């Protein structure tokens, strides 16, 4: 499982720094913040998070048991302890936030800002943008302008049949080969996929839509993907659907149920193309691997894991749809020197007797992470598409307000109206 390096030492040190800043602005004569300038081991830190009362007792112990506190001093100590408790939790969350790291692109390090490397870099820019890119674009557009009309003409002229699907799948593989050529991709395939038979599902880690392109140009697949707008959606609806691929809207529960039924029907027939799934359900930056959805592992099928690892020496192949369109992403790939990656077809895996779908998915995920050298994290990747609801935010505000209101009541700062739910929410804000 994923662990944050030196987390136990970072959080107390950061809390101590924040305590020093706050104590310089507030009167710290009672020594409250001194209780948190000392290193806190894991047991003390857990005890500290459990109760503000325990935190107050620790602060009193640090300043000496011989000193008698007035009611005002004790109230002030409790208020500062409660606030510091919240600060501690906030700092801990910041340092233990591994979720956003799964979807962050590694910043490029500048290397060309000196007098002898700058000319070489400029030459490279001219070659990539003025020579390689026009050639790549011409090959891609020219090839697609021939293959796509052929694809649609065959669909209009010939009745639906197994032979037509095989021909169209070969044409799709040819289109994917053109895309791979437009990136001057260097792809190394390791291992061999097993012979096709019923109830087989290929699952792979997911970095970008080019994962499907890289695998499809090697051998035909039917895939399941999130429905996209624009020209990508056109290809999903008019091209990929012809070979059994399925697209759906992840926000529609009805869509997900229909997809599950279609998947069971698809894998039950040996004549259909092998099914390829990306159980993470979203694109991750190829350094981490988020939670696998259990749907693919509830089909009762044999799972063939596929591990994909990109080398970022020339370009980062991660695509974040919230930051750039797919066209912008392709432009970035086509103006790089090359896309370099490795693909491993791993040994088939079957669900063990008594093993749940969640445990089976976790076992497959561990195997892929080990092969592609990815960090395994337990997060649900769908969360990157959602913001916390107003209700959730208000609940947190109420919890904080409920812990502070009794302390302010000691000094009569809040009257009887503070016990009303509206007043609590306003105090939380």
C-alpha positions as CSV (number, residue, x, y, z in Angstrom):
1,X,0.0,0.0,0.0
2,X,1.0,3.6,-0.6
3,X,2.7,5.4,2.3
4,X,3.8,9.1,2.4
5,X,7.5,9.3,3.1
6,X,8.5,10.7,6.5
7,X,4.9,11.6,7.2
8,X,5.2,11.1,11.0
9,X,8.1,13.5,11.2
10,X,6.8,16.1,8.8
11,X,3.4,16.7,10.4
12,X,4.6,17.5,14.0
13,X,7.4,19.7,12.6
14,X,5.0,21.6,10.5
15,X,2.5,22.0,13.4
16,X,5.4,23.3,15.5
17,X,6.2,26.0,12.9
18,X,2.5,27.0,12.7
19,X,2.4,27.1,16.5
20,X,5.4,29.4,16.7
21,X,3.7,31.8,14.2
22,X,0.4,31.8,16.0
23,X,2.1,32.2,19.5
24,X,4.0,35.2,18.2
25,X,0.8,36.9,17.3
26,X,-1.2,35.9,20.4
27,X,-0.4,36.0,24.1
28,X,1.2,32.7,24.9
29,X,2.0,33.4,28.5
30,X,0.1,30.3,29.6
31,X,2.5,28.1,27.5
32,X,-0.2,26.3,25.5
33,X,1.8,26.1,22.3
34,X,4.8,24.7,24.1
35,X,2.9,21.4,24.4
36,X,3.2,21.0,20.6
37,X,6.8,22.2,20.0
38,X,8.0,18.8,21.2
39,X,8.1,15.9,18.7
40,X,4.9,13.8,18.9
41,X,5.1,10.1,18.3
42,X,2.4,8.2,16.5
43,X,0.6,7.1,19.7
44,X,0.6,10.6,21.2
45,X,-0.5,12.1,17.8
46,X,-3.5,9.7,17.7
47,X,-4.3,10.5,21.3
48,X,-4.0,14.2,20.4
49,X,-6.5,13.9,17.5
50,X,-9.0,11.9,19.6
51,X,-9.9,14.6,22.1
52,X,-9.3,18.3,22.6
53,X,-9.7,17.6,26.3
54,X,-6.6,15.4,26.3
55,X,-4.7,18.1,24.4
56,X,-5.6,20.6,27.1
57,X,-4.4,18.3,29.8
58,X,-1.1,17.9,28.1
59,X,-0.7,21.6,27.8
60,X,-1.4,22.0,31.5
61,X,1.1,19.3,32.4
62,X,3.8,21.1,30.3
63,X,3.4,24.4,32.1
64,X,3.6,22.7,35.6
65,X,1.1,21.3,38.0
66,X,1.9,23.9,40.7
67,X,0.3,26.7,38.8
68,X,-3.4,27.4,39.4
69,X,-5.4,28.4,36.4
70,X,-8.2,31.0,36.6
71,X,-11.5,30.3,34.7
72,X,-10.5,32.9,32.1
73,X,-7.1,31.3,31.6
74,X,-8.5,27.8,31.3
75,X,-11.1,29.0,28.8
76,X,-8.4,30.6,26.7
77,X,-6.3,27.5,26.9
78,X,-9.2,25.4,25.7
79,X,-10.0,27.7,22.8
80,X,-6.3,27.7,21.6
81,X,-6.1,23.9,22.0
82,X,-9.3,23.4,19.9
83,X,-8.0,25.7,17.2
84,X,-4.6,24.0,17.2
85,X,-6.3,20.7,16.9
86,X,-8.0,21.8,13.7
87,X,-4.7,23.2,12.4
88,X,-2.9,19.9,13.1
89,X,-5.5,18.0,11.1
90,X,-5.3,20.4,8.3
91,X,-1.5,20.2,8.1
92,X,-1.7,16.4,8.2
93,X,-4.2,16.4,5.3
94,X,-2.0,18.6,3.2
95,X,1.1,16.4,3.7
96,X,-0.8,13.1,3.3
97,X,-2.7,14.2,0.2
98,X,-1.7,11.4,-2.3
99,X,-4.9,11.7,-4.3
100,X,-4.0,14.9,-6.3
101,X,-0.6,13.5,-7.0
102,X,-2.2,10.7,-9.0
103,X,-3.4,13.3,-11.6
104,X,-0.5,15.8,-11.6
105,X,1.8,16.0,-14.5
106,X,5.5,16.1,-13.6
107,X,6.8,19.6,-14.4
108,X,9.5,19.7,-17.0
109,X,12.9,20.8,-15.8
110,X,14.5,23.6,-17.9
111,X,17.9,22.5,-19.3
112,X,18.5,24.9,-22.2
113,X,19.0,28.3,-20.5
114,X,22.7,28.8,-21.2
115,X,24.7,30.0,-24.2
116,X,25.8,26.7,-25.6
117,X,22.6,24.6,-25.1
118,X,20.1,27.3,-26.3
119,X,21.2,27.0,-30.0
120,X,20.8,23.2,-29.9
121,X,17.4,23.6,-28.3
122,X,16.3,26.1,-31.0
123,X,17.4,23.7,-33.7
124,X,15.3,20.9,-32.1
125,X,12.3,23.2,-31.9
126,X,12.6,24.0,-35.6
127,X,13.0,20.3,-36.5
128,X,10.1,19.1,-34.4
129,X,7.6,21.9,-35.4
130,X,8.6,22.7,-38.9
131,X,9.8,19.4,-40.3
132,X,8.6,16.4,-38.3
133,X,5.1,17.8,-37.4
134,X,4.0,18.6,-41.0
135,X,5.2,15.2,-42.2
136,X,3.4,13.4,-39.4
137,X,0.2,15.4,-39.9
138,X,0.2,14.7,-43.6
139,X,0.6,11.0,-43.1
140,X,-2.1,10.9,-40.5
141,X,-4.6,12.9,-42.4
142,X,-3.8,11.3,-45.7
143,X,-4.1,7.8,-44.3
144,X,-7.3,8.5,-42.4
145,X,-8.9,10.1,-45.5
146,X,-8.4,6.7,-47.3
147,X,-9.2,4.3,-44.5
148,X,-12.3,5.9,-43.0
149,X,-14.3,6.2,-46.3
150,X,-13.4,2.6,-47.0
151,X,-14.7,1.7,-43.5
152,X,-18.0,3.4,-44.0
153,X,-18.5,2.1,-47.6
154,X,-18.0,-1.5,-46.4
155,X,-20.6,-0.9,-43.7
156,X,-23.1,0.4,-46.2
157,X,-22.5,-2.2,-48.9
158,X,-22.1,-5.4,-46.9
159,X,-24.7,-6.9,-44.5
160,X,-23.6,-7.2,-40.9
161,X,-21.6,-10.4,-40.4
162,X,-18.6,-11.8,-38.6
163,X,-16.4,-11.3,-41.7
164,X,-17.4,-7.6,-42.0
165,X,-16.5,-7.1,-38.3
166,X,-13.1,-8.7,-38.8
167,X,-12.4,-6.5,-41.8
168,X,-13.5,-3.3,-40.0
169,X,-11.4,-4.3,-37.0
170,X,-8.3,-4.5,-39.2
171,X,-9.1,-1.1,-40.7
172,X,-9.3,0.3,-37.1
173,X,-6.0,-1.2,-36.3
174,X,-4.5,0.4,-39.4
175,X,-5.9,3.8,-38.3
176,X,-4.3,3.2,-34.8
177,X,-1.1,2.4,-36.6
178,X,-1.2,5.8,-38.3
179,X,-1.6,7.5,-35.0
180,X,1.4,5.6,-33.6
181,X,3.4,6.5,-36.6
182,X,2.5,10.2,-36.2
183,X,4.2,10.1,-32.7
184,X,7.2,8.2,-34.0
185,X,6.3,5.8,-31.2
186,X,8.8,3.3,-29.9
187,X,6.7,0.5,-28.3
188,X,8.1,-2.7,-26.9
189,X,5.6,-5.5,-26.4
190,X,6.6,-8.2,-23.9
191,X,4.9,-11.6,-23.7
192,X,2.1,-13.0,-25.9
193,X,-1.7,-12.8,-25.2
194,X,-3.4,-16.2,-24.8
195,X,-5.4,-17.7,-27.5
196,X,-8.9,-16.3,-27.8
197,X,-11.7,-18.2,-26.1
198,X,-15.0,-17.3,-24.4
199,X,-15.1,-15.5,-21.1
200,X,-11.8,-13.6,-21.4
201,X,-11.3,-10.0,-20.4
202,X,-8.1,-8.0,-20.8
203,X,-7.6,-5.3,-18.1
204,X,-4.9,-2.6,-18.2
205,X,-3.8,0.5,-16.2
206,X,-5.0,3.7,-17.8
207,X,-2.9,6.8,-18.6
208,X,-4.6,8.2,-21.7
209,X,-6.9,7.2,-24.6
210,X,-3.7,6.4,-26.5
211,X,-3.5,3.2,-24.3
212,X,-6.3,1.8,-26.5
213,X,-4.5,3.0,-29.7
214,X,-1.3,1.3,-28.7
215,X,-2.9,-2.0,-27.9
216,X,-5.3,-1.9,-30.8
217,X,-2.6,-1.4,-33.4
218,X,-0.9,-4.6,-32.1
219,X,-4.1,-6.7,-32.1
220,X,-7.9,-5.9,-32.4
221,X,-9.9,-5.3,-29.3
222,X,-13.4,-4.3,-28.4
223,X,-13.4,-1.7,-25.6
224,X,-15.5,0.0,-22.9
225,X,-15.0,3.7,-22.5
226,X,-16.5,6.9,-21.2
227,X,-18.6,8.7,-23.7
228,X,-16.8,11.8,-25.1
229,X,-18.2,14.8,-27.1
230,X,-16.9,16.1,-30.4
231,X,-14.9,14.1,-33.0
232,X,-13.8,11.6,-30.4
233,X,-17.5,10.9,-29.7
234,X,-18.1,10.5,-33.4
235,X,-15.4,7.8,-33.6
236,X,-16.8,6.1,-30.6
237,X,-20.4,6.0,-32.0
238,X,-19.7,5.4,-35.7
239,X,-16.4,3.5,-35.8
240,X,-15.6,1.6,-32.6
241,X,-19.2,0.6,-32.0
242,X,-19.1,-1.4,-35.3
243,X,-16.6,-3.9,-33.7
244,X,-18.5,-4.3,-30.4
245,X,-17.1,-1.4,-28.4
246,X,-19.3,0.2,-25.8
247,X,-19.4,3.8,-24.6
248,X,-21.4,5.1,-21.7
249,X,-22.0,8.0,-19.4
250,X,-20.6,7.3,-16.0
251,X,-23.1,9.6,-14.3
252,X,-26.1,7.6,-15.6
253,X,-26.9,4.6,-13.4
254,X,-29.1,3.1,-16.2
255,X,-26.2,3.3,-18.6
256,X,-23.9,1.3,-16.3
257,X,-26.5,-1.5,-15.9
258,X,-27.0,-1.8,-19.6
259,X,-23.2,-1.9,-20.1
260,X,-22.8,-4.7,-17.6
261,X,-25.5,-6.8,-19.5
262,X,-23.8,-6.1,-22.9
263,X,-20.4,-7.1,-21.5
264,X,-21.7,-10.5,-20.3
265,X,-23.3,-11.1,-23.7
266,X,-20.1,-10.0,-25.5
267,X,-17.6,-12.2,-23.7
268,X,-19.9,-15.3,-23.9
269,X,-19.2,-15.6,-27.6
270,X,-15.8,-16.8,-28.8
271,X,-16.3,-15.1,-32.2
272,X,-16.4,-11.6,-30.8
273,X,-13.2,-9.5,-30.4
274,X,-11.4,-9.8,-27.1
275,X,-12.8,-7.3,-24.6
276,X,-10.4,-4.6,-23.2
277,X,-11.2,-2.7,-20.0
278,X,-9.5,0.0,-18.0
279,X,-10.9,-0.7,-14.5
280,X,-9.4,2.5,-13.0
281,X,-12.2,4.3,-14.9
282,X,-10.0,7.5,-15.4
283,X,-6.6,8.5,-16.6
284,X,-3.8,8.5,-14.0
285,X,-0.3,9.9,-14.5
286,X,1.4,6.5,-15.0
287,X,3.2,6.9,-11.6
288,X,0.3,5.7,-9.5
289,X,-2.5,3.2,-9.9
290,X,-5.9,4.0,-8.3
291,X,-8.6,1.6,-7.2
292,X,-9.9,-0.9,-9.7
293,X,-13.7,-0.9,-10.2
294,X,-15.1,-4.4,-9.4
295,X,-17.4,-4.6,-12.4
296,X,-14.9,-6.3,-14.7
297,X,-14.2,-8.9,-12.0
298,X,-17.8,-9.8,-11.4
299,X,-18.3,-11.2,-14.9
300,X,-17.0,-14.6,-14.0
301,X,-14.4,-14.3,-16.7
302,X,-10.7,-15.1,-16.9
303,X,-8.6,-11.9,-16.5
304,X,-5.5,-11.2,-18.6
305,X,-3.6,-8.3,-17.0
306,X,-1.9,-5.8,-19.3
307,X,0.7,-3.4,-17.8
308,X,1.6,-0.2,-19.7
309,X,4.5,2.0,-18.7
310,X,5.5,5.2,-20.5
311,X,9.0,6.5,-20.6
312,X,8.9,10.3,-20.0
313,X,12.3,11.0,-21.6
314,X,10.7,12.9,-24.5
315,X,7.1,13.5,-23.6
316,X,4.7,12.9,-20.7
317,X,1.9,10.7,-22.1
318,X,-0.6,11.5,-19.3
319,X,-3.8,13.2,-20.5
320,X,-5.9,15.3,-18.1
321,X,-9.1,16.0,-19.9
322,X,-9.8,18.9,-17.5
323,X,-6.7,20.7,-18.6
324,X,-6.4,20.1,-22.3
325,X,-8.6,18.8,-25.1
326,X,-7.7,15.6,-26.8
327,X,-6.7,17.6,-30.0
328,X,-4.3,19.7,-27.9
329,X,-2.9,16.5,-26.3
330,X,-2.3,14.9,-29.7
331,X,-0.6,18.1,-30.9
332,X,1.8,17.8,-27.9
333,X,2.6,14.2,-28.8
334,X,3.1,15.0,-32.5
335,X,5.5,17.8,-31.8
336,X,7.6,15.7,-29.4
337,X,10.5,13.6,-30.6
338,X,8.9,10.3,-29.8
339,X,6.5,8.4,-27.5
340,X,8.3,5.6,-25.7
341,X,6.5,2.8,-23.8
342,X,6.5,-0.8,-22.8
343,X,3.6,-3.2,-22.8
344,X,3.5,-6.4,-20.9
345,X,0.9,-9.2,-21.5
346,X,0.8,-11.0,-18.2
347,X,-0.3,-14.5,-17.3
348,X,-4.1,-15.1,-17.1
349,X,-5.6,-14.9,-13.6
350,X,-8.7,-16.6,-12.3
351,X,-10.9,-15.8,-9.4
352,X,-10.1,-18.0,-6.4
353,X,-12.9,-20.0,-4.6
354,X,-14.5,-17.8,-2.0
355,X,-12.6,-14.7,-3.2
356,X,-14.7,-11.6,-3.5
357,X,-14.7,-9.3,-6.6
358,X,-13.0,-6.6,-4.6
359,X,-10.2,-8.9,-3.4
360,X,-9.8,-10.3,-7.0
361,X,-9.5,-6.8,-8.4
362,X,-7.0,-5.8,-5.8
363,X,-4.9,-8.9,-6.6
364,X,-4.8,-8.1,-10.3
365,X,-4.0,-4.5,-9.5
366,X,-1.0,-5.5,-7.4
367,X,0.3,-7.6,-10.2
368,X,0.1,-4.8,-12.7
369,X,1.7,-2.3,-10.3
370,X,4.5,-4.7,-9.7
371,X,5.2,-5.2,-13.4
372,X,4.9,-1.5,-14.4
373,X,6.5,-0.2,-11.2
374,X,3.5,1.9,-10.2
375,X,2.7,3.1,-6.7
376,X,-0.5,1.4,-5.5
377,X,-3.1,3.8,-3.9
378,X,-6.6,3.0,-2.6
379,X,-8.3,6.1,-3.9
380,X,-11.4,6.0,-6.2
381,X,-10.4,7.8,-9.3
382,X,-13.9,9.1,-10.0
383,X,-13.5,11.6,-7.2
384,X,-11.5,13.8,-9.4
385,X,-14.6,14.6,-11.4
386,X,-16.6,15.8,-8.3
387,X,-16.3,18.7,-5.9
388,X,-17.5,18.4,-2.3
389,X,-21.2,19.2,-2.0
390,X,-22.4,22.2,0.0
391,X,-24.0,19.7,2.4
392,X,-20.7,18.0,3.1
393,X,-19.0,21.4,3.6
394,X,-21.7,22.5,6.0
395,X,-21.4,19.3,8.0
396,X,-17.7,20.0,8.6
397,X,-18.6,23.6,9.6
398,X,-21.1,22.3,12.1
399,X,-18.6,19.9,13.6
400,X,-16.1,22.6,14.1
401,X,-18.7,25.1,15.4
402,X,-20.1,22.5,17.8
403,X,-16.6,22.1,19.4
404,X,-16.0,25.8,19.7
405,X,-19.4,27.0,20.9
406,X,-19.3,25.5,24.4
407,X,-15.9,27.2,24.9
408,X,-17.3,30.6,23.9
409,X,-20.3,30.1,26.1
410,X,-18.1,30.1,29.2
411,X,-17.5,33.9,28.7
412,X,-21.1,34.5,27.6
413,X,-20.0,35.4,24.1
414,X,-22.8,33.4,22.6
415,X,-26.3,33.6,24.0
416,X,-29.2,31.2,23.8
417,X,-29.5,31.8,20.1
418,X,-26.2,29.9,19.6
419,X,-28.0,26.7,20.4
420,X,-30.1,27.1,17.3
421,X,-29.0,25.2,14.2
422,X,-28.9,28.4,12.0
423,X,-26.6,30.1,14.5
424,X,-24.3,27.1,14.6
425,X,-24.0,27.1,10.9
426,X,-23.2,30.8,10.8
427,X,-20.6,30.3,13.6
428,X,-19.1,27.5,11.5
429,X,-18.6,29.9,8.6
